[in-house]
Amino acid sequence: MKQIALLVMLSALFTTAGCSPETVTSATKDVQRNTEIVEREANRVEKKARPAIAAAKKQVEPGLQKLDLGARATAALKLNRNLPQTIRVDADTDGIRLRGSVRTKEEKALAERIARDTLPADAKLRNELEVAQ
């Protein structure tokens, strides 16, 4: 907003170069008045937009939380070289579910431990990994 006011003032200065002091004063007052009007209107528009922004945020937050939980667990599991790449992570807003297959019970436990470490304390973890026979 301040950048707009500065640009308007600079353009007024350039257009008034070589004008009388009264013209410069009048143009300066006009610019100040117009700047106040623009700021007032911008504040009004912002105030009107706040409820829509809050509603959009409320609608998007669960999806972002789900993506965050899934991405953290997936990255941690993929980075561990002791685990097969067959582990899939299904995320929901309240936690994650591990699916796929592993070779041993130890891999299953390791995957659960790694996934648990990436989750907030209140998040759920369902370990549905199958141990291959």
C-alpha positions as CSV (number, residue, x, y, z in Angstrom):
1,M,0.0,0.0,0.0
2,K,2.8,2.4,0.9
3,Q,4.5,1.5,-2.4
4,I,1.4,2.7,-4.3
5,A,1.4,5.9,-2.3
6,L,5.0,6.5,-3.1
7,L,4.5,5.9,-6.8
8,V,1.6,8.3,-6.9
9,M,3.6,10.9,-5.1
10,L,6.6,10.5,-7.4
11,S,4.5,10.7,-10.5
12,A,2.9,13.9,-9.1
13,L,6.3,15.3,-8.5
14,F,7.4,14.6,-12.1
15,T,4.2,16.1,-13.5
16,T,4.5,19.2,-11.4
17,A,8.1,20.0,-12.2
18,G,8.3,23.6,-13.4
19,C,4.9,24.4,-11.9
20,S,4.1,27.2,-9.4
21,P,4.3,26.5,-5.7
22,E,0.5,26.7,-5.4
23,T,0.1,24.0,-8.1
24,V,2.6,21.8,-6.3
25,T,0.9,22.3,-3.0
26,S,-2.5,21.5,-4.5
27,A,-1.2,18.4,-6.3
28,T,0.5,17.2,-3.1
29,K,-2.8,17.6,-1.1
30,D,-4.7,15.7,-3.9
31,V,-2.2,12.9,-3.8
32,Q,-2.4,12.7,0.0
33,R,-6.2,12.7,-0.1
34,N,-6.2,10.0,-2.9
35,T,-3.7,7.9,-0.9
36,E,-6.0,8.1,2.2
37,I,-9.0,7.0,0.0
38,V,-7.0,4.1,-1.4
39,E,-5.9,2.9,2.0
40,R,-9.4,3.2,3.4
41,E,-10.8,1.2,0.6
42,A,-8.1,-1.4,0.8
43,N,-8.8,-1.8,4.6
44,R,-12.5,-2.2,3.8
45,V,-11.9,-4.9,1.2
46,E,-9.5,-6.7,3.5
47,K,-12.1,-6.6,6.3
48,K,-14.7,-8.0,4.0
49,A,-12.3,-10.8,2.8
50,R,-11.3,-12.0,6.3
51,P,-14.3,-14.3,6.8
52,A,-13.8,-15.9,3.3
53,I,-10.1,-16.4,4.1
54,A,-10.9,-18.0,7.4
55,A,-13.4,-20.3,5.9
56,A,-11.0,-21.3,3.1
57,K,-8.3,-21.9,5.7
58,K,-10.6,-24.1,7.8
59,Q,-11.5,-26.1,4.7
60,V,-7.9,-26.6,3.6
61,E,-6.2,-27.3,6.9
62,P,-7.3,-31.0,7.3
63,G,-5.9,-31.8,3.8
64,L,-2.7,-30.1,4.7
65,Q,-2.5,-31.9,8.0
66,K,-3.1,-35.2,6.2
67,L,-0.4,-34.4,3.6
68,D,2.1,-33.4,6.3
69,L,1.6,-36.6,8.3
70,G,1.9,-38.8,5.3
71,A,4.9,-37.0,3.8
72,R,6.8,-37.2,7.1
73,A,6.3,-40.9,7.6
74,T,6.9,-41.8,4.0
75,A,10.1,-39.9,3.8
76,A,11.4,-41.4,7.0
77,L,10.5,-44.9,5.9
78,K,12.0,-44.5,2.4
79,L,15.3,-43.2,3.9
80,N,15.8,-46.2,6.0
81,R,17.9,-48.7,4.1
82,N,16.9,-51.6,6.4
83,L,13.3,-51.5,5.1
84,P,11.9,-52.6,1.8
85,Q,10.4,-50.0,-0.5
86,T,7.1,-52.0,-0.5
87,I,5.8,-50.1,2.5
88,R,2.9,-47.7,1.7
89,V,1.6,-45.0,4.0
90,D,-2.0,-44.0,4.0
91,A,-2.6,-40.7,5.8
92,D,-5.7,-39.3,7.4
93,T,-6.2,-36.2,9.5
94,D,-5.9,-38.2,12.7
95,G,-3.0,-40.4,11.8
96,I,-1.5,-42.9,9.4
97,R,-1.8,-46.5,8.3
98,L,1.2,-48.7,7.2
99,R,0.4,-51.2,4.5
100,G,2.4,-53.5,2.3
101,S,4.8,-56.3,3.1
102,V,8.0,-56.8,4.9
103,R,10.4,-59.7,5.2
104,T,10.5,-60.1,9.0
105,K,8.7,-59.2,12.3
106,E,11.8,-57.0,13.1
107,E,11.2,-54.9,9.9
108,K,7.6,-54.5,10.8
109,A,8.5,-53.3,14.3
110,L,11.2,-51.0,12.9
111,A,8.8,-49.5,10.4
112,E,6.3,-48.9,13.2
113,R,9.0,-47.2,15.4
114,I,10.2,-45.0,12.6
115,A,6.7,-44.0,11.6
116,R,5.7,-43.3,15.3
117,D,8.7,-41.0,15.6
118,T,7.4,-38.8,12.8
119,L,4.0,-38.4,14.3
120,P,2.6,-36.0,16.9
121,A,1.9,-37.6,20.2
122,D,-1.9,-37.6,19.6
123,A,-1.8,-39.1,16.1
124,K,-2.9,-42.7,15.5
125,L,-0.8,-45.3,13.9
126,R,-2.2,-48.5,12.4
127,N,0.4,-51.0,11.4
128,E,-1.1,-53.3,8.9
129,L,2.2,-54.5,7.4
130,E,2.2,-58.2,6.5
131,V,5.2,-60.4,7.2
132,A,6.1,-62.5,4.1
133,Q,6.3,-66.2,4.8
